[in-house]
Structures are given as structure tokens and as C-alpha cells.
Amino acid sequence: MQLKIITPEQLLFEGDVDLIQVPGAKGTFEVLKNHAPIISTLVRGKVKVKTVAGKEEFFDIPGGVIQVKQNQIIVLTEISI
């Protein structure tokens, strides 16, 4: 899956991932390969990213939006906290 985490000022992350875990408005959820298309709001919390190389990265966000479509994931957020 291709992931981009974007703020108004910069691209925080871009790359191939096996998993992303985000703080959704109704609870934390994960996106794996071939996930159904979704657009969801995000709340303050941690975004966990597991790259295809097995590395885990974490980003603190104040909220935002996630879009998932055909293994393309975009997270729009303000500056990380």
C-alpha cells in the first residue's frame, strides 16, 4: 500500500506500508492491504505505520482526515504535536 501523511507545511511520510493504525473519531482502527474504500475523521492521537521493511514509525497528530482507496492512503493533518 502506498501511504502519504501530509500537513500544510510538509510531507511527513511517503512510502510503501503493510499497516497503518489511526485514531478514528469512533476509535482506533487499522488499514491493511485491500481495505474497503473509506474516508474518516481522525482525532488527537498516535498514528502507527509499519513499513514493508518491518520498521515501525509513530506520528502524533492533533486530528485530521484519512482516505483509503485502491491501496492508496492519504492522511491529511495539521502540524504534528
MILUM-914892 format. One record per residue (C-alpha): residue in one letter; x, y, z. Coordinates in steps of 0.2 Angstrom, whole numbers, padded with zeros to 4 digits, always signed. Layout:
BEGIN
AXYZ
...
END
This chain:
BEGIN
M+0000+0000+0000
Q+0006+0017-0004
L+0004+0030+0011
K+0006+0049+0012
I+0005+0059+0028
I+0003+0077+0023
T+0002+0093+0033
P+0000+0111+0026
E+0019+0114+0028
Q+0027+0097+0023
L+0026+0079+0018
L+0029+0069+0035
F+0029+0052+0027
E+0028+0044+0010
G+0031+0026+0006
D+0025+0008+0005
V+0017+0001+0021
D+0010-0015+0027
L-0001-0007+0040
I-0007+0010+0047
Q-0016+0012+0063
V-0025+0028+0066
P-0035+0037+0080
G-0053+0037+0072
A-0067+0048+0079
K-0076+0032+0084
G-0060+0023+0090
T-0043+0017+0084
F-0043+0007+0068
E-0031-0002+0056
V-0029-0002+0037
L-0022-0017+0029
K-0020-0022+0011
N-0036-0022+0000
H-0046-0012+0014
A-0063-0006+0008
P-0063+0012+0002
I-0066+0024+0017
I-0065+0042+0022
S-0064+0045+0040
T-0061+0059+0053
L-0046+0057+0065
V-0044+0064+0082
R-0029+0068+0093
G-0018+0053+0095
K-0004+0042+0088
V-0003+0036+0070
K+0007+0019+0069
V+0015+0015+0052
K+0023-0002+0049
T+0033-0001+0033
V+0036-0016+0021
A+0054-0017+0028
G+0046-0021+0045
K+0051-0004+0053
E+0038+0004+0064
E+0036+0023+0064
F+0024+0034+0075
F+0017+0051+0072
D+0007+0062+0085
I-0007+0071+0076
P-0019+0084+0083
G-0033+0076+0071
G-0036+0076+0053
V-0044+0065+0039
I-0039+0049+0031
Q-0044+0042+0014
V-0041+0024+0008
K-0045+0019-0010
Q-0037+0005-0020
N-0022+0003-0008
Q-0018+0022-0009
I-0019+0030+0008
I-0018+0049+0012
V-0018+0056+0029
L-0021+0075+0030
T-0017+0083+0047
E-0011+0099+0054
I+0007+0100+0061
S+0012+0085+0072
I+0011+0088+0090
END
